[in-house]
Amino acid sequence: MTKVYLAGPFFDAEQIERIERMEHALTTNDTVTSFFSPRSETNDQFEMGTPEWAAATFEVDRKNIDAADVVVAVIDYVDEHVDPGTAWEIGYANANHKPVILVKEKPNGSVNLMMGIPAHAVLLHVSDVAAYDFDDMPTSEWTGDMF
């Protein structure tokens, strides 16, 4: 059984809907013990946007990546840009030898090589997340364009 950190943007309605679907997929996956979604951590004791809130948010996210067995990262780009927080989470996980599973639902666009090359697996739909065997951790590569 696996502890998952769910990385991905949740700044507009489309992104929130996608993260909610990912959260549901992880909840229904029998090989996932638990998962942490930064969307659930509000740090209400601090005013949003203050330096104290930012430091607390960073620390909670970092600790949860450290505690996870794997990072699942939603990388659906806006134009050619992935969310910078998600990019950092992917890099931090990779630097700490945690497998990263990329989820790219939008069919258009390339994947940045700094995400595509080290990815343990690339999944193309939320149903792939729900069915993924986090115990065996099968690999798959991104087969599209990279930049």
DRENVO-387481 format. One record per residue (C-alpha): z, y, x; residue number from 1; residue in one letter. Coordinates in pm, whole numbers, m for minus. Example, Ala and Ser with C-alpha at 12.3 -4.5 7.8 and 13.67 -1.06 7.14 Angstrom:
% DRENVO-387481
<node><w>780</w><v>m450</v><u>1230</u><n>1</n><res>A</res></node>
<node><w>714</w><v>m106</v><u>1367</u><n>2</n><res>S</res></node>
% end
This chain:
% DRENVO-387481
<node><w>0</w><v>0</v><u>0</u><n>1</n><res>M</res></node>
<node><w>m99</w><v>341</v><u>127</u><n>2</n><res>T</res></node>
<node><w>34</w><v>697</v><u>121</u><n>3</n><res>K</res></node>
<node><w>m250</w><v>946</v><u>73</u><n>4</n><res>V</res></node>
<node><w>m277</w><v>1319</v><u>138</u><n>5</n><res>Y</res></node>
<node><w>m537</w><v>1477</v><u>m92</u><n>6</n><res>L</res></node>
<node><w>m711</w><v>1773</v><u>73</u><n>7</n><res>A</res></node>
<node><w>m950</w><v>1999</v><u>m112</u><n>8</n><res>G</res></node>
<node><w>m988</w><v>2343</v><u>m262</u><n>9</n><res>P</res></node>
<node><w>m843</w><v>2434</v><u>m602</u><n>10</n><res>F</res></node>
<node><w>m929</w><v>2801</v><u>m638</u><n>11</n><res>F</res></node>
<node><w>m1159</w><v>2805</v><u>m940</u><n>12</n><res>D</res></node>
<node><w>m1206</w><v>2603</v><u>m1259</u><n>13</n><res>A</res></node>
<node><w>m1467</w><v>2367</v><u>m1110</u><n>14</n><res>E</res></node>
<node><w>m1252</w><v>2292</v><u>m805</u><n>15</n><res>Q</res></node>
<node><w>m937</w><v>2241</v><u>m1014</u><n>16</n><res>I</res></node>
<node><w>m1122</w><v>2001</v><u>m1244</u><n>17</n><res>E</res></node>
<node><w>m1250</w><v>1805</v><u>m942</u><n>18</n><res>R</res></node>
<node><w>m903</w><v>1784</v><u>m782</u><n>19</n><res>I</res></node>
<node><w>m752</w><v>1675</v><u>m1115</u><n>20</n><res>E</res></node>
<node><w>m1009</w><v>1391</v><u>m1132</u><n>21</n><res>R</res></node>
<node><w>m922</w><v>1292</v><u>m774</u><n>22</n><res>M</res></node>
<node><w>m550</w><v>1294</v><u>m857</u><n>23</n><res>E</res></node>
<node><w>m616</w><v>1070</v><u>m1157</u><n>24</n><res>H</res></node>
<node><w>m830</w><v>834</v><u>m945</u><n>25</n><res>A</res></node>
<node><w>m553</w><v>803</v><u>m686</u><n>26</n><res>L</res></node>
<node><w>m295</w><v>744</v><u>m962</u><n>27</n><res>T</res></node>
<node><w>m498</w><v>456</v><u>m1104</u><n>28</n><res>T</res></node>
<node><w>m581</w><v>297</v><u>m766</u><n>29</n><res>N</res></node>
<node><w>m357</w><v>m8</v><u>m717</u><n>30</n><res>D</res></node>
<node><w>m377</w><v>18</v><u>m337</u><n>31</n><res>T</res></node>
<node><w>m223</w><v>367</v><u>m332</u><n>32</n><res>V</res></node>
<node><w>157</w><v>373</v><u>m311</u><n>33</n><res>T</res></node>
<node><w>179</w><v>750</v><u>m351</u><n>34</n><res>S</res></node>
<node><w>m18</w><v>1064</v><u>m284</u><n>35</n><res>F</res></node>
<node><w>52</w><v>1427</v><u>m216</u><n>36</n><res>F</res></node>
<node><w>m170</w><v>1696</v><u>m359</u><n>37</n><res>S</res></node>
<node><w>m100</w><v>2047</v><u>m224</u><n>38</n><res>P</res></node>
<node><w>m189</w><v>2178</v><u>m570</u><n>39</n><res>R</res></node>
<node><w>145</w><v>2039</v><u>m689</u><n>40</n><res>S</res></node>
<node><w>351</w><v>2232</v><u>m434</u><n>41</n><res>E</res></node>
<node><w>412</w><v>2587</v><u>m549</u><n>42</n><res>T</res></node>
<node><w>701</w><v>2707</v><u>m328</u><n>43</n><res>N</res></node>
<node><w>830</w><v>2906</v><u>m626</u><n>44</n><res>D</res></node>
<node><w>1127</w><v>3034</v><u>m427</u><n>45</n><res>Q</res></node>
<node><w>886</w><v>3274</v><u>m254</u><n>46</n><res>F</res></node>
<node><w>643</w><v>3528</v><u>m393</u><n>47</n><res>E</res></node>
<node><w>289</w><v>3393</v><u>m364</u><n>48</n><res>M</res></node>
<node><w>97</w><v>3553</v><u>m79</u><n>49</n><res>G</res></node>
<node><w>401</w><v>3665</v><u>120</u><n>50</n><res>T</res></node>
<node><w>453</w><v>3556</v><u>480</u><n>51</n><res>P</res></node>
<node><w>748</w><v>3341</v><u>369</u><n>52</n><res>E</res></node>
<node><w>538</w><v>3166</v><u>104</u><n>53</n><res>W</res></node>
<node><w>255</w><v>3110</v><u>353</u><n>54</n><res>A</res></node>
<node><w>488</w><v>2961</v><u>617</u><n>55</n><res>A</res></node>
<node><w>658</w><v>2732</v><u>362</u><n>56</n><res>A</res></node>
<node><w>322</w><v>2619</v><u>222</u><n>57</n><res>T</res></node>
<node><w>187</w><v>2545</v><u>569</u><n>58</n><res>F</res></node>
<node><w>497</w><v>2347</v><u>664</u><n>59</n><res>E</res></node>
<node><w>501</w><v>2137</v><u>344</u><n>60</n><res>V</res></node>
<node><w>132</w><v>2054</v><u>384</u><n>61</n><res>D</res></node>
<node><w>166</w><v>1970</v><u>754</u><n>62</n><res>R</res></node>
<node><w>468</w><v>1745</v><u>691</u><n>63</n><res>K</res></node>
<node><w>285</w><v>1564</v><u>414</u><n>64</n><res>N</res></node>
<node><w>m18</w><v>1501</v><u>635</u><n>65</n><res>I</res></node>
<node><w>221</w><v>1366</v><u>900</u><n>66</n><res>D</res></node>
<node><w>379</w><v>1134</v><u>640</u><n>67</n><res>A</res></node>
<node><w>47</w><v>1010</v><u>502</u><n>68</n><res>A</res></node>
<node><w>m141</w><v>701</v><u>613</u><n>69</n><res>D</res></node>
<node><w>m479</w><v>852</v><u>528</u><n>70</n><res>V</res></node>
<node><w>m630</w><v>1186</v><u>423</u><n>71</n><res>V</res></node>
<node><w>m879</w><v>1198</v><u>137</u><n>72</n><res>V</res></node>
<node><w>m1072</w><v>1524</v><u>167</u><n>73</n><res>A</res></node>
<node><w>m1298</w><v>1677</v><u>m98</u><n>74</n><res>V</res></node>
<node><w>m1575</w><v>1858</v><u>92</u><n>75</n><res>I</res></node>
<node><w>m1805</w><v>1987</v><u>m180</u><n>76</n><res>D</res></node>
<node><w>m1945</w><v>2296</v><u>m19</u><n>77</n><res>Y</res></node>
<node><w>m2006</w><v>2642</v><u>m161</u><n>78</n><res>V</res></node>
<node><w>m2346</w><v>2716</v><u>m8</u><n>79</n><res>D</res></node>
<node><w>m2295</w><v>2589</v><u>348</u><n>80</n><res>E</res></node>
<node><w>m1922</w><v>2659</v><u>364</u><n>81</n><res>H</res></node>
<node><w>m1640</w><v>2414</v><u>318</u><n>82</n><res>V</res></node>
<node><w>m1294</w><v>2543</v><u>229</u><n>83</n><res>D</res></node>
<node><w>m1128</w><v>2649</v><u>559</u><n>84</n><res>P</res></node>
<node><w>m792</w><v>2498</v><u>461</u><n>85</n><res>G</res></node>
<node><w>m959</w><v>2164</v><u>391</u><n>86</n><res>T</res></node>
<node><w>m1143</w><v>2185</v><u>724</u><n>87</n><res>A</res></node>
<node><w>m811</w><v>2245</v><u>902</u><n>88</n><res>W</res></node>
<node><w>m646</w><v>1951</v><u>723</u><n>89</n><res>E</res></node>
<node><w>m934</w><v>1724</v><u>829</u><n>90</n><res>I</res></node>
<node><w>m909</w><v>1840</v><u>1190</u><n>91</n><res>G</res></node>
<node><w>m531</w><v>1807</v><u>1200</u><n>92</n><res>Y</res></node>
<node><w>m545</w><v>1456</v><u>1056</u><n>93</n><res>A</res></node>
<node><w>m815</w><v>1355</v><u>1303</u><n>94</n><res>N</res></node>
<node><w>m619</w><v>1499</v><u>1596</u><n>95</n><res>A</res></node>
<node><w>m321</w><v>1291</v><u>1484</u><n>96</n><res>N</res></node>
<node><w>m529</w><v>971</v><u>1458</u><n>97</n><res>H</res></node>
<node><w>m514</w><v>952</v><u>1079</u><n>98</n><res>K</res></node>
<node><w>m824</w><v>816</v><u>907</u><n>99</n><res>P</res></node>
<node><w>m1007</w><v>1069</v><u>692</u><n>100</n><res>V</res></node>
<node><w>m1209</w><v>971</v><u>389</u><n>101</n><res>I</res></node>
<node><w>m1455</w><v>1240</v><u>282</u><n>102</n><res>L</res></node>
<node><w>m1548</w><v>1279</v><u>m83</u><n>103</n><res>V</res></node>
<node><w>m1875</w><v>1465</v><u>m141</u><n>104</n><res>K</res></node>
<node><w>m1976</w><v>1457</v><u>m507</u><n>105</n><res>E</res></node>
<node><w>m2234</w><v>1735</v><u>m505</u><n>106</n><res>K</res></node>
<node><w>m2567</w><v>1575</v><u>m413</u><n>107</n><res>P</res></node>
<node><w>m2714</w><v>1875</v><u>m233</u><n>108</n><res>N</res></node>
<node><w>m2637</w><v>1998</v><u>113</u><n>109</n><res>G</res></node>
<node><w>m2556</w><v>1867</v><u>455</u><n>110</n><res>S</res></node>
<node><w>m2225</w><v>1770</v><u>611</u><n>111</n><res>V</res></node>
<node><w>m2091</w><v>1945</v><u>916</u><n>112</n><res>N</res></node>
<node><w>m2098</w><v>1705</v><u>1209</u><n>113</n><res>L</res></node>
<node><w>m1735</w><v>1786</v><u>1294</u><n>114</n><res>M</res></node>
<node><w>m1641</w><v>1623</v><u>962</u><n>115</n><res>M</res></node>
<node><w>m1915</w><v>1364</v><u>928</u><n>116</n><res>G</res></node>
<node><w>m1887</w><v>1200</v><u>1270</u><n>117</n><res>I</res></node>
<node><w>m1512</w><v>1128</v><u>1271</u><n>118</n><res>P</res></node>
<node><w>m1498</w><v>1034</v><u>900</u><n>119</n><res>A</res></node>
<node><w>m1365</w><v>684</v><u>840</u><n>120</n><res>H</res></node>
<node><w>m1559</w><v>666</v><u>514</u><n>121</n><res>A</res></node>
<node><w>m1771</w><v>892</v><u>295</u><n>122</n><res>V</res></node>
<node><w>m1748</w><v>845</v><u>m81</u><n>123</n><res>L</res></node>
<node><w>m1986</w><v>1007</v><u>m328</u><n>124</n><res>L</res></node>
<node><w>m1801</w><v>993</v><u>m660</u><n>125</n><res>H</res></node>
<node><w>m1451</w><v>1002</v><u>m800</u><n>126</n><res>V</res></node>
<node><w>m1501</w><v>646</v><u>m928</u><n>127</n><res>S</res></node>
<node><w>m1542</w><v>543</v><u>m563</u><n>128</n><res>D</res></node>
<node><w>m1194</w><v>684</v><u>m494</u><n>129</n><res>V</res></node>
<node><w>m1046</w><v>495</v><u>m788</u><n>130</n><res>A</res></node>
<node><w>m1200</w><v>168</v><u>m664</u><n>131</n><res>A</res></node>
<node><w>m1155</w><v>216</v><u>m288</u><n>132</n><res>Y</res></node>
<node><w>m941</w><v>m47</v><u>m114</u><n>133</n><res>D</res></node>
<node><w>m691</w><v>158</v><u>83</u><n>134</n><res>F</res></node>
<node><w>m536</w><v>m164</v><u>216</u><n>135</n><res>D</res></node>
<node><w>m854</w><v>m289</v><u>386</u><n>136</n><res>D</res></node>
<node><w>m1000</w><v>60</v><u>449</u><n>137</n><res>M</res></node>
<node><w>m1373</w><v>m25</v><u>458</u><n>138</n><res>P</res></node>
<node><w>m1586</w><v>217</v><u>655</u><n>139</n><res>T</res></node>
<node><w>m1902</w><v>396</v><u>553</u><n>140</n><res>S</res></node>
<node><w>m2102</w><v>670</v><u>722</u><n>141</n><res>E</res></node>
<node><w>m2261</w><v>984</v><u>588</u><n>142</n><res>W</res></node>
<node><w>m2634</w><v>910</v><u>577</u><n>143</n><res>T</res></node>
<node><w>m2762</w><v>1256</v><u>488</u><n>144</n><res>G</res></node>
<node><w>m2831</w><v>1559</v><u>702</u><n>145</n><res>D</res></node>
<node><w>m2570</w><v>1694</v><u>942</u><n>146</n><res>M</res></node>
<node><w>m2547</w><v>2035</v><u>1097</u><n>147</n><res>F</res></node>
% end
